[in-house]
Amino acid sequence: MKTHVRIFSLSVICALAGSLAPLATAQVPALDIDTESSMVQHAPPATGPIVVNWPFKKHGGAANLTVNSDGTYVFSGQSTERKPNKDFDIALGLKSSTGAIILFHFIGDAASGAQWSKQGQSDILKDDFSLFAGKIDWTAEYHFAESAAGKRAEYEAREKKREELRKAEEDAKRRKDDKLLAEKKAEREKLKEEELAQAQQQAQQHRSGGSSVISTIGDVCSGISSVAGAVGGAVSAIASIF
């Protein structure tokens, strides 16, 4: 029963992709975006950690993803391209054998190049590691877009709040403080609801203009259903899992 519930939760993420896509990416005219995409890539089953490496061709840099069987992961990389007043926006989708994709995302100032390393642990990746490691399928894209300092600051504030809540929950678990743990979980759910509502509003406002790496990967997944039948949502959906 646990496996069925977990697979369902992964598939449900697909439904969130369209509404959440614009959450953390600047909406700009297509001509103002410098983009590079990777077609859906396939690799043999992992005999240890899942490892994905994507060297950029159009610009200097690369993206790397490592997922361990205990659900811990590191999404890191760098872009050496310096673009003042631009944001570097990258997303990498890892497909499971059920057809769902978990999305890893980063956005940051590209004025001096970009470098990132996002670490965490996911119960989904831990419980269903074999579904992702059995045959490694992934796709990715990045682009440079006009920076949106306000949106970025808002996103970073949410990430900071989420990290604070995560640490508070861990502390409550260590102290066996069930009341505090329940309070922090409630705050996390409220944060998730606020993000979803904001993302839906932004999606409505920008439905006819701009693009994002997240929505593009969503299009790839829907267009190549036999390879990647479901997308792992946007930053808020995935970050709430991670």
C-alpha positions as CSV (number, residue, x, y, z in Angstrom):
1,M,0.0,0.0,0.0
2,K,2.8,2.4,0.8
3,T,4.3,2.0,-2.7
4,H,0.9,2.7,-4.3
5,V,0.5,5.9,-2.3
6,R,4.0,7.0,-3.1
7,I,3.6,6.4,-6.9
8,F,0.4,8.3,-6.8
9,S,2.0,11.2,-5.0
10,L,4.7,11.4,-7.7
11,S,2.2,11.3,-10.5
12,V,0.1,14.1,-8.9
13,I,3.1,16.4,-9.2
14,C,2.5,16.4,-12.9
15,A,-0.8,18.2,-12.5
16,L,0.9,21.1,-10.7
17,A,3.5,21.8,-13.4
18,G,1.5,24.2,-15.5
19,S,0.2,26.3,-12.6
20,L,3.5,26.5,-10.8
21,A,5.9,27.0,-13.6
22,P,6.3,30.8,-13.4
23,L,6.9,30.9,-9.7
24,A,10.6,31.7,-9.5
25,T,11.5,32.6,-13.1
26,A,11.3,36.0,-14.7
27,Q,8.8,36.3,-17.5
28,V,10.4,37.9,-20.5
29,P,10.0,38.0,-24.3
30,A,11.3,34.9,-26.0
31,L,13.9,36.9,-28.0
32,D,15.5,38.1,-24.7
33,I,16.2,34.5,-23.6
34,D,19.5,32.8,-24.3
35,T,18.6,29.1,-23.9
36,E,20.2,25.7,-24.0
37,S,18.3,22.4,-23.7
38,S,19.2,18.8,-23.4
39,M,17.0,16.3,-25.1
40,V,15.8,13.4,-22.9
41,Q,19.0,11.4,-22.0
42,H,19.2,7.7,-21.1
43,A,21.8,5.9,-19.1
44,P,22.2,2.3,-17.8
45,P,20.9,1.4,-14.4
46,A,22.9,2.8,-11.5
47,T,25.0,0.3,-9.5
48,G,25.6,2.9,-6.8
49,P,24.4,6.6,-6.6
50,I,22.5,8.1,-9.4
51,V,24.9,10.5,-11.2
52,V,24.0,13.0,-13.9
53,N,26.5,15.3,-15.6
54,W,25.5,17.9,-18.2
55,P,28.4,19.9,-19.7
56,F,27.0,23.1,-21.4
57,K,27.8,23.5,-25.1
58,K,26.7,27.1,-25.8
59,H,28.4,28.6,-22.7
60,G,31.1,27.5,-20.3
61,G,29.9,25.4,-17.3
62,A,28.1,22.3,-16.3
63,A,25.3,20.9,-14.1
64,N,25.7,17.9,-11.8
65,L,23.2,15.8,-9.9
66,T,24.0,13.0,-7.4
67,V,21.2,11.1,-5.7
68,N,22.1,8.5,-3.0
69,S,19.9,5.5,-2.0
70,D,19.1,7.1,1.3
71,G,17.4,10.0,-0.5
72,T,20.1,12.5,0.0
73,Y,21.0,14.6,-3.1
74,V,23.3,17.3,-4.3
75,F,22.4,19.5,-7.3
76,S,25.3,21.7,-8.2
77,G,27.2,23.3,-11.0
78,Q,28.4,26.6,-12.5
79,S,28.0,28.9,-15.5
80,T,31.0,30.9,-16.4
81,E,29.0,33.2,-18.7
82,R,28.9,36.7,-17.3
83,K,25.7,38.6,-18.1
84,P,24.9,41.8,-16.2
85,N,21.3,42.3,-15.3
86,K,20.5,38.7,-16.2
87,D,19.5,35.7,-14.1
88,F,20.8,32.2,-14.8
89,D,17.8,29.8,-14.5
90,I,18.3,26.1,-14.7
91,A,16.1,23.0,-14.1
92,L,16.9,19.3,-14.4
93,G,14.2,16.7,-14.4
94,L,14.9,13.1,-13.2
95,K,12.4,10.5,-14.5
96,S,11.2,7.5,-12.6
97,S,10.1,4.3,-14.2
98,T,6.5,5.2,-13.3
99,G,6.7,8.1,-15.7
100,A,7.0,10.9,-13.1
101,I,9.8,13.5,-13.0
102,I,11.3,15.1,-9.9
103,L,12.6,18.6,-10.8
104,F,15.7,20.2,-9.4
105,H,15.9,23.9,-9.9
106,F,18.2,26.9,-9.4
107,I,18.0,30.6,-10.3
108,G,20.6,33.2,-9.5
109,D,22.3,36.4,-10.6
110,A,24.5,35.9,-13.7
111,A,26.4,39.2,-13.6
112,S,29.6,37.4,-12.4
113,G,28.7,34.0,-13.6
114,A,26.7,31.6,-11.5
115,Q,27.6,28.8,-9.1
116,W,25.3,26.7,-7.0
117,S,25.1,23.7,-4.7
118,K,21.8,22.6,-3.3
119,Q,21.7,19.7,-0.9
120,G,18.9,17.9,0.9
121,Q,17.1,14.7,1.5
122,S,13.8,13.4,0.0
123,D,11.6,10.7,1.3
124,I,10.4,10.0,-2.2
125,L,13.9,9.5,-3.5
126,K,14.7,7.3,-0.5
127,D,11.5,5.1,-0.7
128,D,11.5,4.9,-4.5
129,F,15.2,5.0,-5.3
130,S,14.9,1.9,-7.4
131,L,12.3,3.5,-9.6
132,F,14.8,6.3,-10.5
133,A,17.9,4.1,-10.6
134,G,16.5,1.2,-12.6
135,K,17.1,3.2,-15.9
136,I,18.4,6.7,-15.6
137,D,16.4,9.1,-17.7
138,W,16.7,12.9,-17.4
139,T,16.2,16.2,-19.3
140,A,17.4,19.7,-18.5
141,E,17.3,23.3,-19.7
142,Y,18.7,26.7,-18.7
143,H,18.3,30.2,-19.9
144,F,19.4,33.7,-19.2
145,A,16.5,36.1,-18.5
146,E,16.1,39.6,-17.3
147,S,16.7,39.6,-13.6
148,A,13.7,40.1,-11.2
149,A,15.3,41.2,-8.0
150,G,12.0,41.4,-6.2
151,K,10.9,37.9,-7.2
152,R,14.3,36.5,-6.4
153,A,14.3,38.1,-2.9
154,E,10.8,36.7,-2.3
155,Y,11.9,33.2,-3.4
156,E,15.0,33.3,-1.2
157,A,12.9,34.5,1.7
158,R,10.6,31.5,1.3
159,E,13.6,29.1,1.0
160,K,15.0,30.6,4.2
161,K,11.7,30.2,5.9
162,R,11.4,26.6,4.7
163,E,14.9,25.8,6.0
164,E,14.1,27.4,9.3
165,L,10.9,25.3,9.6
166,R,12.8,22.2,8.6
167,K,15.4,22.7,11.3
168,A,12.7,23.5,13.9
169,E,10.9,20.3,13.0
170,E,14.1,18.3,13.4
171,D,14.8,19.9,16.7
172,A,11.2,19.2,17.9
173,K,11.7,15.6,16.9
174,R,14.9,15.3,18.8
175,R,13.3,16.8,21.9
176,K,10.1,14.7,21.3
177,D,8.1,17.9,21.5
178,D,4.9,16.8,19.6
179,K,3.1,20.1,20.1
180,L,6.0,22.2,18.6
181,L,6.4,19.6,15.8
182,A,2.7,19.9,14.9
183,E,2.9,23.7,14.9
184,K,5.9,23.8,12.5
185,K,4.2,21.2,10.2
186,A,1.1,23.5,10.1
187,E,3.3,26.5,9.2
188,R,5.0,24.5,6.5
189,E,1.6,23.5,5.0
190,K,0.5,27.1,5.2
191,L,3.6,28.2,3.3
192,K,3.0,25.6,0.7
193,E,-0.6,26.8,0.2
194,E,0.5,30.4,-0.1
195,E,3.1,29.5,-2.8
196,L,0.5,27.5,-4.7
197,A,-2.0,30.4,-4.7
198,Q,0.7,32.9,-5.8
199,A,2.0,30.6,-8.5
200,Q,-1.6,30.1,-9.9
201,Q,-2.1,33.8,-10.0
202,Q,1.2,34.4,-11.8
203,A,0.4,31.7,-14.3
204,Q,-2.9,33.4,-15.0
205,Q,-1.2,36.7,-15.5
206,H,1.6,35.5,-17.8
207,R,-0.3,32.8,-19.7
208,S,0.3,34.4,-23.1
209,G,3.8,35.7,-22.7
210,G,7.3,34.7,-21.7
211,S,8.7,31.2,-21.0
212,S,10.6,29.4,-18.3
213,V,12.8,26.3,-18.1
214,I,10.2,24.7,-15.9
215,S,7.3,25.1,-18.3
216,T,9.5,24.0,-21.2
217,I,10.4,20.8,-19.4
218,G,6.7,20.3,-18.8
219,D,6.1,20.6,-22.6
220,V,8.9,18.1,-23.3
221,C,7.4,15.6,-20.9
222,S,3.9,16.0,-22.3
223,G,5.2,15.8,-25.8
224,I,7.3,12.7,-25.2
225,S,4.9,10.7,-23.0
226,S,6.6,7.4,-23.6
227,V,9.8,8.8,-22.2
228,A,8.7,11.3,-19.6
229,G,5.0,11.2,-19.0
230,A,4.9,13.5,-16.0
231,V,6.8,16.5,-14.8
232,G,7.9,17.2,-11.2
233,G,6.2,20.6,-10.8
234,A,8.0,23.8,-10.0
235,V,10.2,25.1,-7.3
236,S,7.6,25.3,-4.6
237,A,6.1,21.9,-5.3
238,I,9.5,20.2,-5.3
239,A,11.0,22.3,-2.5
240,S,8.2,21.3,-0.2
241,I,9.2,17.7,-0.8
242,F,12.9,18.3,-0.5
